[in-house]
Amino acid sequence: MRKSITTTKVIAPPNMYENIYNLENLYRASHNALKNKKSKHSPAKFWLHEDKELLRMHEELKTNSYVWGGYSSFILNDQGVERRISVAPFRDRVLHHAIMQNIEPLFEKSFIYDSYANRKGKGTHNALKRAKYYANKYDYVLQLDIKKFFPSIDHEILLKLLRKKIECKDTIKLIAQLIENSNKQDDAFFYFKNDTLFSPYEQRKGIPLGNLTSQFFGNLYLNSFDHFVKEELKVKGYIRYVDDTLYFSNSYEELEKIVKEVESFLVDYRLKIHPLKIKLLKTQTGFVFLGHKVFKTHFRLTSKAIRRGRKKLKKVRYAYAYGKINIVEAKNKIFGTIGFFKMGSNSKIVDELLAQTTLRRCDHVTR
């Protein structure tokens, strides 16, 4: 692997593991994990016995005897792409928060400004606004994304990146156990230079899409790549949201050359660009990013995203009508979908959908 470009030096305290299993840290983690989830079965059960559960976690972590649980999973159709979403036991999710509260601040300052996924003060809306800003500034945009990103993340490489700032052995051991406990992900058997016939099958790779920690690990895994694009390729107009990347320039030829440079760099991380999703477009005509069509002056939802939103709201109405969810859960789902619609120039669609989304119980459902 080529030398990391990131220069920020912030090293974790040697007693980081004690900070993780500190009861105050665990209670804060529990509070964050329970947000908007107390009406669901597993979180509600945990909350009912919160003191007992956190004391047990504290003792297990203190004695290095904590055992990660198994995952349940389901397939989510995201914009026509099927993704495996994995759900960890709730107590594990509390521990994810406890870990993140300690390790995320160490790496956050080394992340570039234009990395927008799963970071405080960033998010989809800000990524879209930034894309519009660059579209107004440059004539061309190159779009690339990584093929099977989360299933391809190499465990050994990820742990090397974590060890650069975390010297606490117990913390690394806990995180290594978390990573190794990942359930089986979709196949991502790609060959790279100097691989043997069995190399893709021997590599421990793939982390669960659904874990709080996985979102952070994804940002960390591509952090050196972000710096490579900004500092070596000197791309001033660059945006990354998870594995979706945008490169802006006034030179078509310059963007054509970037594709090869990116492919070459990603080999060190055993990642490949998705060959069917390489697009080099004029910003004047607009481009699709995060479910929106982005233009120089505005961005709006794609028709595909609108259809998907209608289906989501229809499912909410059905679930509420037949007593599968309560009023709080229904409202949260509706506001989540409508919030996504409100990000661009979509006011008419929002008004229409709100008018159609009336919650009523069926007569035979107990109120």
Steps between C-alpha positions, in 0.01 A plus 500: 500500500636841408579743779203680652469863397315603815729697733282584800654346813247431771572188704249324723561505877659179633200440730243526219354157578416611855328806353287273281369282784466796739138499622446865412610426143275193486197695623562767236533226238175343616322836482621555143416146388147526646409825321168454316514124560338451842177376344677209330523163674877450553583861595194518730606180676853634544369835627278325757811340656751769397691520832538123522597468132764773515653366821527159335664653191736696725615185680534296181708768332710557812588129511544474120218244484249687282364280219357659186162363393372375165335708231160488338479638148262602225527618141427867428428618147677836477439680170478168317809359673455221754704546819533266794424688824627332817352562844712432810347414840404819682762466774766480228358818347541673836864391504543630145404844631731463802793422268418774251475765773867436570659426162312726258644830634853364440446465126240768426755781466690304237194467273471744210229767496316351201436154646130511590369160610430423865675806643363768729411817315527331160240262352304469176364855483841662542652260246234601246552871567875454454442308175287790373774745600763308304263447205463877478879540507615229258398377153542125550441239769639147527298252703656182640399252765662194648374155417364318808675740737395368843536131402851581367645671808806298599518427875879505522530832316223655712671396823830647379326832443348489850834415663654819360322701769389239754785350701284356778524122450173416675311750286650359181420148619135594561468668160675208329249262659216724378639499144571127498149431630354655183241277341545369144462779247426487129772339289778738394761269350728732300854429386789745528865501394709221661189316623502123489199299387376484860583856618145643472370209708773521765454871579278576801280775364157661522334695780125521574306779333280612789753533782577848631866397504491388135407847380803642682728216382396578140605864541829399658570241229474767227660785694844460341329480162324833566834662580656344191230655279528843666876519557663291225246514220420857614130473422350812659141400428463159663217349707464158660186351655583145622641349177330738254754757378476812284796675329448842340719676245489733200714249309338186355844348433613557859201306634563216253850459642370492858322167444829312452662677797209406725501139383873475571474646852206282606690180421695548826169477687374206292220710355371534145305772320161383377562484120133563411472814712775715351335818367661814361234767444448868435379674813277717282271204426485385863602173666342257745646489852344362820156459344493855361566661164756773563517809279703819519218690670303236692447130565180299502390143559520253216177335385643170624547643851146642497355159411703340777376762748137440405545128562658565841211721610247249371665230713485729805128562449438126464712408804321756717155403371552137601667571834851392402647830620383766745439869432851607614670249270273600211574871544876437524493304173289764327719790619814309395370456146356851472824644639691339211250653254536847654870526422464632146253688281219256577237706684210394274583132545527542878158669520347228283645215704400653833144543373493131401653370824201475735538251785190296580449179694288225346175443690601159634833624641488580872567867554 
